[in-house]
Amino acid sequence: MSWVDLWLILAPPLFGGVIGYFTNDIAIKMLFRPYRPVYLGRWHLAFTPGLIPANQERLAQRISDTIMGSLLTPEELQNLARRLLQTERTQAAIKWLLALALDQIKSRSQVRTAEIASRILEDLFGKSLPRLIRVWARQQDFLEPQLNQLFDQVLVDFKLNSQQADQITHWLVTSVLPPDRVRELVIDFLSDRNIQVIDTIFRERTSGTYWVVANLFGVRNALARLRTFCLDERQVSNARIAELITALQAQKRLKEWLQQTSMQNLPVATVRHIRQTLQQSVQSYIQTLGPDFIRSLGTSVNWQMLANQLLNRLQHSEVINQSLDPVSEELALILEQYLERDLESLVAQVIPILNIDQVIIDRVKGTSPRDLELAIQAIVRGELQAIVNLGGILGFVIGLMQSGFLYFQRMG
């Protein structure tokens, strides 16, 4: 066999393999390149840009339709939300947020936070709470259960102990009714008219020995002299009154009386009347003066200082740290109940808001052709190379078949 015959047999499979290999490689590269259109003068060169860059907008729409129609359907989004928002994960996220907020309060300057908190408290007591009280006070049973409970559980069974009674008695004797004040009360009581009334009653309505005393001696002179004594002899009368208070053990008797005083000793009808009167008095006061009282109280409080104290208390409160777990658990359970009830409608509202399909389209359209090529090749590099290799193999096989045909033709 000559070299010419050998070349005729080997050339077709070699050239076929090379042509098939590079043809597929060029075809695959033409999917992406050139990245921009090429012009020869005014003529637009065909197949420029590449197939994918030329149809990138339509490709973006197809990718978005495929993902939203098959992958991210409302049902799949609901399942995804259920998996992401499991109670354990939700509780951990809420606890993390609460702990983060607490750390922020501890680490940041309190000036701004305290200012905001003081404004909230001031608005609450200055505007919101008076309005609420004004609205609540229009109800017929306003505070009725609370006042009845307070009266039945506290006031009915309330009795002063020895120390409390002693303090009240001491306050009454030394501050409310000192000897000088008692003297003034005696003077005010023993007016000319009152002396005349007392003397007349003693003369007309007594009998026996008291009648003889009342009509022979009378009480007018004695009462008039007592009043004159209290007016003229101030220091002496005060001393005599103090001696009488001590001798009569007025403070001790008053203390015993206070200790024995209790609503349990009163008739049931009287207790009910007192409870009703207390309820009406409190309701009337709150309805008429409650809003103004709360508003004036709000203007008299230093809310900035109060807010600082509250924040300081929060920073060093162990209760706050210990309550993170139960609070986050309760919030997670509430969120779970809400999701079970309204997850479908919630996802239906969220999908248009997120606008996922448009995000996908914009993302694909905004990707440069070079980056898009690199991304696709990173996913299917092996498959694309296999196509190139397959082209070379097919070209080689077809060339080999052609060589065989030529060989048998020459032999024949």
C-alpha positions as CSV (number, residue, x, y, z in Angstrom):
1,M,0.0,0.0,0.0
2,S,1.4,3.4,-1.1
3,W,1.6,6.5,1.1
4,V,-1.2,8.0,-1.1
5,D,-3.5,5.1,-0.3
6,L,-2.6,5.3,3.4
7,W,-3.3,9.0,3.5
8,L,-6.6,8.6,1.7
9,I,-7.7,6.0,4.4
10,L,-6.4,8.0,7.4
11,A,-7.4,11.5,6.3
12,P,-11.2,11.2,6.5
13,P,-11.5,10.0,10.1
14,L,-8.8,12.5,11.3
15,F,-10.4,15.5,9.5
16,G,-13.9,14.3,10.5
17,G,-12.9,14.1,14.2
18,V,-11.3,17.5,14.2
19,I,-14.1,19.1,12.3
20,G,-16.8,17.5,14.5
21,Y,-14.9,18.5,17.7
22,F,-14.4,22.1,16.8
23,T,-17.8,22.5,15.1
24,N,-19.6,21.6,18.3
25,D,-17.2,23.7,20.4
26,I,-17.8,26.7,18.1
27,A,-21.6,26.1,18.2
28,I,-21.5,26.0,22.0
29,K,-19.4,29.2,22.2
30,M,-21.9,30.8,19.8
31,L,-24.6,30.3,22.4
32,F,-22.8,33.0,24.5
33,R,-20.5,34.9,22.1
34,P,-20.1,37.5,20.9
35,Y,-21.5,39.4,23.8
36,R,-22.5,42.4,21.7
37,P,-23.8,42.8,18.1
38,V,-21.1,43.1,15.4
39,Y,-21.6,45.5,12.4
40,L,-19.9,45.5,9.0
41,G,-20.5,49.1,8.1
42,R,-24.2,49.5,8.3
43,W,-24.9,45.8,8.1
44,H,-25.6,43.8,11.2
45,L,-23.6,40.6,11.1
46,A,-25.8,37.5,11.6
47,F,-25.6,35.4,14.8
48,T,-24.2,38.4,16.7
49,P,-24.6,38.7,19.6
50,G,-24.8,35.1,20.7
51,L,-28.0,33.2,21.1
52,I,-28.3,33.7,24.9
53,P,-27.3,37.4,25.0
54,A,-29.6,38.2,22.1
55,N,-32.5,36.5,23.9
56,Q,-31.5,37.3,27.5
57,E,-34.8,39.2,28.3
58,R,-36.9,36.3,27.0
59,L,-34.7,33.9,28.8
60,A,-35.2,35.8,32.0
61,Q,-39.0,35.7,31.6
62,R,-38.9,31.9,30.9
63,I,-36.7,31.3,33.9
64,S,-39.1,33.4,36.1
65,D,-42.1,31.6,34.8
66,T,-40.5,28.2,35.3
67,I,-39.5,29.0,38.9
68,M,-42.7,30.6,39.9
69,G,-44.9,28.0,38.1
70,S,-43.1,24.9,39.2
71,L,-40.7,25.6,42.1
72,L,-42.0,28.6,44.1
73,T,-45.7,27.9,44.0
74,P,-48.0,29.3,46.8
75,E,-48.2,25.8,48.2
76,E,-44.4,25.4,48.2
77,L,-44.0,28.8,49.8
78,Q,-46.5,27.8,52.5
79,N,-44.5,24.6,53.2
80,L,-41.3,26.6,53.2
81,A,-42.8,29.1,55.7
82,R,-44.0,26.3,57.9
83,R,-40.5,24.7,57.9
84,L,-38.8,28.0,58.6
85,L,-41.3,29.1,61.2
86,Q,-41.4,26.0,63.4
87,T,-42.0,26.8,67.0
88,E,-38.5,26.0,68.1
89,R,-36.9,28.2,65.4
90,T,-39.4,31.0,66.0
91,Q,-38.8,30.9,69.8
92,A,-35.1,31.0,69.3
93,A,-35.4,33.9,66.9
94,I,-37.7,35.9,69.2
95,K,-35.4,35.2,72.2
96,W,-32.4,36.3,70.1
97,L,-34.2,39.6,69.2
98,L,-35.2,40.2,72.8
99,A,-31.7,39.5,74.1
100,L,-30.3,41.8,71.3
101,A,-32.7,44.6,72.3
102,L,-31.8,44.2,76.0
103,D,-28.1,44.2,75.1
104,Q,-28.6,47.4,73.1
105,I,-30.3,49.0,76.1
106,K,-27.3,48.0,78.3
107,S,-24.6,49.0,75.9
108,R,-25.9,52.2,74.3
109,S,-26.3,55.6,75.9
110,Q,-29.6,56.0,77.7
111,V,-30.1,59.6,76.8
112,R,-32.0,59.1,73.6
113,T,-33.9,56.0,74.9
114,A,-34.9,57.7,78.1
115,E,-36.1,60.7,76.1
116,I,-38.3,58.6,74.0
117,A,-39.6,56.6,77.0
118,S,-40.3,59.9,78.9
119,R,-42.3,61.2,75.9
120,I,-44.4,58.0,75.8
121,L,-45.1,58.1,79.5
122,E,-45.9,61.8,79.4
123,D,-48.3,61.3,76.5
124,L,-49.9,58.3,78.3
125,F,-50.6,60.2,81.5
126,G,-51.2,63.6,79.9
127,K,-53.5,62.6,77.0
128,S,-54.3,59.0,76.5
129,L,-55.2,57.9,80.0
130,P,-57.5,60.9,80.7
131,R,-59.3,60.2,77.5
132,L,-59.7,56.5,78.3
133,I,-61.0,57.4,81.8
134,R,-63.5,59.8,80.4
135,V,-64.8,57.1,78.0
136,W,-64.8,54.3,80.7
137,A,-66.6,56.6,83.2
138,R,-69.6,56.7,81.0
139,Q,-70.3,53.1,81.6
140,Q,-72.9,52.3,84.3
141,D,-70.8,49.6,86.0
142,F,-67.6,51.6,85.8
143,L,-65.2,50.1,88.5
144,E,-68.1,48.5,90.3
145,P,-66.6,44.9,90.4
146,Q,-63.2,46.3,91.5
147,L,-64.6,48.6,94.2
148,N,-66.9,45.8,95.5
149,Q,-63.9,43.4,95.7
150,L,-61.8,46.0,97.5
151,F,-64.5,46.7,100.0
152,D,-65.4,43.0,100.6
153,Q,-61.8,41.8,100.9
154,V,-60.1,44.7,102.5
155,L,-62.3,47.2,104.2
156,V,-64.9,44.9,105.8
157,D,-62.2,42.9,107.6
158,F,-59.9,45.8,108.3
159,K,-59.1,46.5,112.0
160,L,-56.3,48.7,113.4
161,N,-53.6,46.9,115.4
162,S,-52.2,48.3,118.6
163,Q,-49.4,50.2,117.0
164,Q,-51.7,51.8,114.3
165,A,-54.3,52.8,116.9
166,D,-51.6,54.3,119.2
167,Q,-50.2,56.3,116.3
168,I,-53.6,57.6,115.3
169,T,-54.6,58.4,118.9
170,H,-51.4,60.3,119.5
171,W,-51.9,62.3,116.3
172,L,-55.5,63.1,117.3
173,V,-54.6,64.2,120.8
174,T,-51.4,66.2,119.9
175,S,-52.2,67.6,116.5
176,V,-56.0,67.5,115.8
177,L,-57.4,68.1,119.3
178,P,-54.7,69.7,121.5
179,P,-55.8,71.5,124.7
180,D,-55.9,74.9,123.0
181,R,-58.1,73.5,120.2
182,V,-60.4,71.9,122.7
183,R,-60.7,75.2,124.5
184,E,-61.6,77.0,121.3
185,L,-64.2,74.4,120.5
186,V,-65.7,74.8,124.0
187,I,-65.9,78.6,123.5
188,D,-67.5,78.2,120.1
189,F,-70.0,75.7,121.5
190,L,-71.0,77.8,124.5
191,S,-72.6,80.6,122.5
192,D,-75.4,82.6,124.1
193,R,-78.0,80.7,122.1
194,N,-76.6,77.3,123.0
195,I,-76.4,78.2,126.7
196,Q,-80.0,79.4,126.6
197,V,-81.2,76.2,124.9
198,I,-79.3,74.0,127.4
199,D,-80.7,75.9,130.4
200,T,-84.3,75.8,129.1
201,I,-84.1,72.0,128.5
202,F,-82.8,71.4,132.0
203,R,-85.5,73.5,133.5
204,E,-88.4,72.0,131.5
205,R,-87.5,68.4,131.1
206,T,-85.9,67.4,134.4
207,S,-87.6,66.1,137.5
208,G,-86.8,65.3,141.1
209,T,-83.5,66.5,142.5
210,Y,-82.3,67.6,139.0
211,W,-85.4,69.8,138.6
212,V,-84.7,71.5,141.9
213,V,-81.0,72.1,141.0
214,A,-81.9,73.3,137.5
215,N,-84.6,75.7,138.6
216,L,-82.9,77.0,141.8
217,F,-79.3,77.3,140.6
218,G,-79.7,76.8,136.8
219,V,-76.9,75.9,134.4
220,R,-76.7,79.3,132.6
221,N,-74.4,80.9,135.1
222,A,-72.1,77.9,135.3
223,L,-71.8,77.6,131.5
224,A,-71.3,81.3,131.1
225,R,-68.6,81.3,133.7
226,L,-66.9,78.4,132.0
227,R,-66.9,80.3,128.7
228,T,-65.5,83.4,130.4
229,F,-62.8,81.3,132.1
230,C,-61.7,79.8,128.8
231,L,-61.7,83.3,127.2
232,D,-59.9,85.1,130.0
233,E,-57.6,82.5,131.4
234,R,-56.2,80.9,128.3
235,Q,-53.0,79.3,129.7
236,V,-54.7,78.1,132.9
237,S,-57.7,76.6,131.0
238,N,-55.3,74.9,128.6
239,A,-53.5,73.4,131.6
240,R,-56.8,72.2,133.2
241,I,-58.0,70.6,129.9
242,A,-54.6,68.8,129.6
243,E,-55.0,67.6,133.2
244,L,-58.5,66.4,132.4
245,I,-57.3,64.5,129.3
246,T,-54.6,62.8,131.3
247,A,-56.8,62.1,134.3
248,L,-59.7,60.7,132.2
249,Q,-57.2,58.6,130.2
250,A,-58.8,60.0,127.0
251,Q,-55.9,58.8,124.8
252,K,-56.1,55.2,126.2
253,R,-59.9,55.1,125.8
254,L,-59.7,56.5,122.3
255,K,-57.1,53.9,121.4
256,E,-59.3,51.1,122.7
257,W,-62.3,52.4,120.8
258,L,-60.3,52.6,117.5
259,Q,-59.1,49.0,118.0
260,Q,-62.6,47.8,118.5
261,T,-64.0,49.7,115.6
262,S,-64.8,47.4,112.6
263,M,-67.4,47.1,109.9
264,Q,-68.1,43.6,111.1
265,N,-69.7,45.1,114.2
266,L,-72.2,47.1,112.1
267,P,-75.5,45.8,110.8
268,V,-75.5,44.2,107.3
269,A,-77.8,46.9,105.9
270,T,-75.5,49.6,107.2
271,V,-72.4,47.8,105.6
272,R,-74.3,47.5,102.3
273,H,-75.2,51.2,102.4
274,I,-71.6,52.2,103.1
275,R,-70.4,50.0,100.2
276,Q,-72.9,51.6,97.9
277,T,-72.1,55.1,99.1
278,L,-68.3,54.4,98.7
279,Q,-68.8,53.1,95.2
280,Q,-71.0,56.1,94.1
281,S,-68.5,58.6,95.6
282,V,-65.5,57.1,93.9
283,Q,-67.3,56.8,90.6
284,S,-68.6,60.4,90.8
285,Y,-65.1,61.7,91.7
286,I,-63.4,59.8,88.9
287,Q,-66.1,60.8,86.4
288,T,-65.9,64.5,87.2
289,L,-62.3,65.1,88.4
290,G,-60.4,61.9,87.4
291,P,-59.2,63.1,84.0
292,D,-58.1,66.5,85.4
293,F,-56.4,64.8,88.3
294,I,-54.5,62.4,86.0
295,R,-53.5,65.2,83.7
296,S,-52.2,67.4,86.6
297,L,-50.4,64.4,88.0
298,G,-48.7,63.9,84.6
299,T,-47.5,67.5,84.5
300,S,-46.1,67.3,88.0
301,V,-43.9,64.2,87.4
302,N,-40.3,64.4,86.1
303,W,-40.8,61.8,83.3
304,Q,-37.1,62.1,82.2
305,M,-35.9,61.1,85.6
306,L,-38.5,58.3,85.9
307,A,-37.5,57.0,82.5
308,N,-33.9,56.9,83.5
309,Q,-34.8,55.0,86.6
310,L,-36.8,52.5,84.7
311,L,-34.0,51.9,82.2
312,N,-31.5,51.5,85.0
313,R,-33.9,49.0,86.6
314,L,-34.2,47.1,83.4
315,Q,-30.4,46.9,82.9
316,H,-29.9,45.3,86.3
317,S,-33.1,43.2,86.6
318,E,-32.6,39.5,86.8
319,V,-36.3,39.0,86.2
320,I,-36.0,40.4,82.7
321,N,-33.2,38.0,81.9
322,Q,-35.1,35.1,83.4
323,S,-38.3,36.0,81.5
324,L,-36.7,35.8,78.1
325,D,-37.5,32.1,77.7
326,P,-41.2,32.1,78.8
327,V,-41.9,35.3,76.9
328,S,-40.3,34.1,73.7
329,E,-42.1,30.8,74.1
330,E,-45.5,32.5,74.5
331,L,-44.9,34.8,71.5
332,A,-43.8,31.8,69.4
333,L,-47.0,29.9,70.3
334,I,-49.1,33.0,69.5
335,L,-47.4,33.3,66.1
336,E,-47.9,29.6,65.4
337,Q,-51.6,29.9,66.1
338,Y,-51.8,32.9,63.8
339,L,-49.9,31.1,61.0
340,E,-52.1,28.0,61.3
341,R,-55.1,30.2,60.8
342,D,-54.0,32.8,58.3
343,L,-50.9,31.4,56.6
344,E,-52.6,30.8,53.2
345,S,-53.9,34.4,53.0
346,L,-50.6,35.8,54.4
347,V,-48.6,34.1,51.7
348,A,-51.1,35.3,49.1
349,Q,-50.5,38.8,50.3
350,V,-46.7,38.4,50.6
351,I,-46.1,37.1,47.1
352,P,-47.2,40.3,45.3
353,I,-45.3,42.4,47.8
354,L,-42.1,40.5,47.4
355,N,-42.6,40.5,43.5
356,I,-40.3,37.4,43.3
357,D,-40.9,36.9,39.5
358,Q,-39.8,40.5,38.7
359,V,-36.8,40.1,41.0
360,I,-35.7,37.0,39.0
361,I,-36.3,38.8,35.7
362,D,-34.3,41.8,36.8
363,R,-31.5,39.7,38.2
364,V,-31.1,37.6,35.0
365,K,-31.4,40.7,32.8
366,G,-28.9,42.6,35.0
367,T,-26.3,39.8,34.7
368,S,-23.7,40.5,32.1
369,P,-23.4,38.0,29.3
370,R,-19.9,37.0,30.4
371,D,-21.1,36.3,34.0
372,L,-24.1,34.4,32.6
373,E,-21.8,32.3,30.5
374,L,-19.5,31.6,33.5
375,A,-22.6,30.7,35.6
376,I,-24.0,28.3,33.1
377,Q,-20.7,26.7,32.3
378,A,-20.0,26.2,36.0
379,I,-23.3,24.2,36.2
380,V,-23.0,22.2,33.0
381,R,-19.3,22.4,32.1
382,G,-19.0,18.6,32.0
383,E,-22.1,18.2,29.8
384,L,-20.9,20.8,27.4
385,Q,-17.5,19.2,27.1
386,A,-19.2,15.9,26.6
387,I,-21.1,17.4,23.6
388,V,-17.8,18.7,22.1
389,N,-16.1,15.3,22.6
390,L,-19.2,13.6,21.1
391,G,-18.9,15.8,18.0
392,G,-15.3,14.8,17.6
393,I,-16.1,11.1,18.0
394,L,-19.0,11.2,15.6
395,G,-16.8,13.1,13.0
396,F,-14.1,10.4,13.5
397,V,-16.6,7.5,13.0
398,I,-18.1,9.1,9.9
399,G,-14.6,9.7,8.5
400,L,-13.7,6.1,9.3
401,M,-16.8,4.9,7.5
402,Q,-15.9,7.1,4.5
403,S,-12.3,5.6,4.5
404,G,-13.7,2.1,4.6
405,F,-16.0,2.9,1.7
406,L,-13.1,4.4,-0.4
407,Y,-10.9,1.4,0.5
408,F,-13.4,-1.2,-0.7
409,Q,-14.1,0.9,-3.8
410,R,-10.4,1.0,-4.7
411,M,-10.1,-2.7,-4.0
412,G,-13.0,-3.5,-6.2
